Amino acid sequence: MRRSDRVGDEIKRTIADLIQNEIKDPRLPAMVSVLDVAASRDLSHAKVYISVLGDEKARKDCAAAIHSATGFIRREVGLRLRLRVTPELHFSFDDSIERGIRISRLIDEAIASDQPAATTEREKTRDEGN
């Protein structure tokens, strides 16, 4: 495991803690998750992947809250991790969790709609057999 990966993991934990416990912006929804942090090899930049559960308005509000708190987050990351160079943070929203939930819901609906059709098909086969 490279140093940039280890530092990325520490940045991830720190940012998650800051979002949950330190940032008091009312635009920040309760369901914000830091999914991953990809730090450059020289640790000058870090891309932070965030997931927000909710509608488009919640995502836009969260983007505004994160954007306004970026300086605070970067300063706290530098203070807590004591890095020589504090990475410039770039936030990116990842909707893979919402897509997974939606796909799971579609699969459940497809299974539920197939259940009555399968029951009807068995009944027809049984009636024809008698």
NORMOWO-V309368 format. One record per residue. N is the residue number from 1. RES is the residue in one letter. PHI is phi in radians with two decimals (none if undefined). OMEGA is omega as a letter, one per 40 degrees, with the letter a starting at -180 (none if undefined). Layout:
N_RES_PHI_OMEGA + N_RES_PHI_OMEGA
This chain:
1_M_none_a + 2_R_-1.29_i + 3_R_-1.06_a + 4_S_-1.09_i + 5_D_-1.21_i + 6_R_-1.13_i + 7_V_-1.13_i + 8_G_-1.03_i + 9_D_-1.12_i + 10_E_-1.17_i + 11_I_-1.09_i + 12_K_-1.03_i + 13_R_-1.08_a + 14_T_-1.13_a + 15_I_-1.15_i + 16_A_-1.05_i + 17_D_-1.12_i + 18_L_-1.10_a + 19_I_-1.14_a + 20_Q_-1.35_a + 21_N_-2.03_a + 22_E_-1.86_a + 23_I_-1.41_a + 24_K_-1.89_a + 25_D_-1.35_a + 26_P_-1.16_i + 27_R_-1.33_a + 28_L_-1.42_a + 29_P_-1.21_a + 30_A_-1.23_a + 31_M_-1.72_i + 32_V_-2.01_i + 33_S_-2.17_i + 34_V_-1.60_a + 35_L_-1.45_a + 36_D_-2.85_i + 37_V_-2.32_i + 38_A_-1.89_a + 39_A_-1.66_i + 40_S_-1.19_a + 41_R_-1.07_i + 42_D_-1.56_i + 43_L_1.08_i + 44_S_-1.51_i + 45_H_-2.38_i + 46_A_-2.49_i + 47_K_-1.70_a + 48_V_-1.87_a + 49_Y_-1.68_a + 50_I_-2.13_i + 51_S_-2.08_i + 52_V_-2.20_i + 53_L_-1.53_a + 54_G_2.54_a + 55_D_-1.48_a + 56_E_-1.10_i + 57_K_-1.12_i + 58_A_-1.08_i + 59_R_-1.17_i + 60_K_-1.17_i + 61_D_-1.09_i + 62_C_-1.12_i + 63_A_-1.07_i + 64_A_-1.14_a + 65_A_-1.14_i + 66_I_-1.13_i + 67_H_-1.07_a + 68_S_-1.26_a + 69_A_-1.74_a + 70_T_-1.01_i + 71_G_-1.09_i + 72_F_-1.08_a + 73_I_-1.09_a + 74_R_-1.10_i + 75_R_-1.10_a + 76_E_-1.15_i + 77_V_-1.05_i + 78_G_-1.10_a + 79_L_-1.21_a + 80_R_-1.30_a + 81_L_-1.67_i + 82_R_0.90_i + 83_L_-1.54_i + 84_R_-1.09_i + 85_V_-2.16_i + 86_T_-1.45_a + 87_P_-1.12_i + 88_E_-1.32_a + 89_L_-1.64_i + 90_H_-2.13_a + 91_F_-1.63_i + 92_S_-2.37_a + 93_F_-1.57_a + 94_D_-2.02_a + 95_D_-1.81_a + 96_S_-1.13_i + 97_I_-1.17_i + 98_E_-1.11_i + 99_R_-1.10_i + 100_G_-1.10_i + 101_I_-1.11_a + 102_R_-1.13_i + 103_I_-1.14_i + 104_S_-1.07_i + 105_R_-1.12_i + 106_L_-1.12_i + 107_I_-1.12_i + 108_D_-1.06_i + 109_E_-1.15_i + 110_A_-1.14_i + 111_I_-1.14_i + 112_A_-1.12_i + 113_S_-1.30_i + 114_D_-1.36_a + 115_Q_-1.04_i + 116_P_-1.11_i + 117_A_-1.15_i + 118_A_-1.17_i + 119_T_-1.12_i + 120_T_-1.11_i + 121_E_-1.13_i + 122_R_-1.14_i + 123_E_-1.13_i + 124_K_-1.10_a + 125_T_-1.12_a + 126_R_-1.18_i + 127_D_-1.15_i + 128_E_-1.24_a + 129_G_-1.28_a + 130_N_-1.50_none
